[in-house]
Amino acid sequence: MSGDANSDGTVNIFDLNLISSNWTHLSHAGDANGDGIVNIFDINLVSSNWGSSGPSGDANNDGIVNIFDVNLISSNWGATGGSVAAVPEPASWGLAVVAALALVPKVRRGCRAKS
């Protein structure tokens, strides 16, 4: 039945929830778990959902978790993308500044001309 995303026989709010929660699920082709990188965790998700109708583990969104999902993952192995990005925390910036300031006196002492 068209629109029955969870295959329960009716089109209802549960289908909408499933569709909307997976709307931007894949950040890169083969990124089955949506963590921004195609890696072993995507293979693990496929293997733990093998033979199911998805959506969990269905990397190519064809409605079944099978070898074609593994093929997609392997052809994009190591790819990154999507909105996942490493952003330094404010505490990290503060620590970097303190470390840099601690090095300033050592650099100055090493640059003094000897008389």
N, C-alpha and C positions, 0 to 999 in steps of 0.2 A: 504494500500500500504506500503510495507516494506521501512523503511527509512523516511517516512512522519511523522515526530515527532509532527508537529503542526496540522496535519489532514486537511491541506488546499487542498489536492488533487495532489500536486506536491512535488517532492523531490528537494530541492534547498538550497541555503545558509541560509535561515531562519531556516530550520531544523537543519543544522549544528550549528548555533548559539544557538538554544534551547538545543541541546544535549550537547554541550560543556559547556554551563552555568550551567547545572545540572549534569555534570560528577562526581563531588565530592560533590554534594548537601547534602547528608546525612552524618553527622559526626558520627551518631550512629543510629542503627535501631529504627525507630520511631521519629527521630528528623526531622520533616517535614519542619521546617523553617531554619534548618542549623545553629542554634546558639550554638550548642555544648551541649545542655541539653534537655532531653525529659520532657516537662512540659505543662502547660496550654496553652502556646502560640502555641504549635503544635496542640492542640485540636481546638483552635480558628481558625487556618489556615484551618484545615479540615472542620470545620463547615461552614466557609465562602465560601468554594469551593465545598460544598456537591453536589454530582451528576455530577460534571464536569469531563472532561477527563484528568484533571491535566495539567501540572505537579505540579502546586501549590496545596499543600494539599494532594497529592498522596504519602503518607508516605511509602507504600509498592511497589510503582512503577508498579502496575498492570494495569494502564491506566484508572482507575476510582476512584474518591474520594467517599468512602463509609464506611460501618461499619468495614471492614477489616483493614482500616487505623486506625480507633479508637482502634481496638483490638491490633494492633501492638504497638501503642503509650502506651496503658495501660499496656501491658506486659513488657514494657521497661521504665516505669515511673520513673523519677528521674535519669536515667542513663546519664552519661556525657562521652564525648570522642571527638575525632577529634582534629583539630589543634587549637581550642579555648582554651586559657589558660590565667589565670590572671597573668600579668607581672607587677610588680611595676614600676611606672614611675620614671625617674631620680629625679624629684622633691620630690617624696615620700621618696626616699633613703636619700636625703639631709635633709629632715625634721626629719627623724628617727635619723640621726647622730647628728643633733643639739639638739634634745631632750635627747639623751644619754649623750652628753657632758654637758648638763645643770644639769643632775643628779649626775655627778661625784663629784662636791664640797659638795653636801649634804651627799653623802655616806661617804666621807672622814671625815666630821665633826662628823658624828655619830660613827665613828670607833676610835676616839681619846681616849686615856686612860686618865682618870681624875687623877690629882695628889693631 
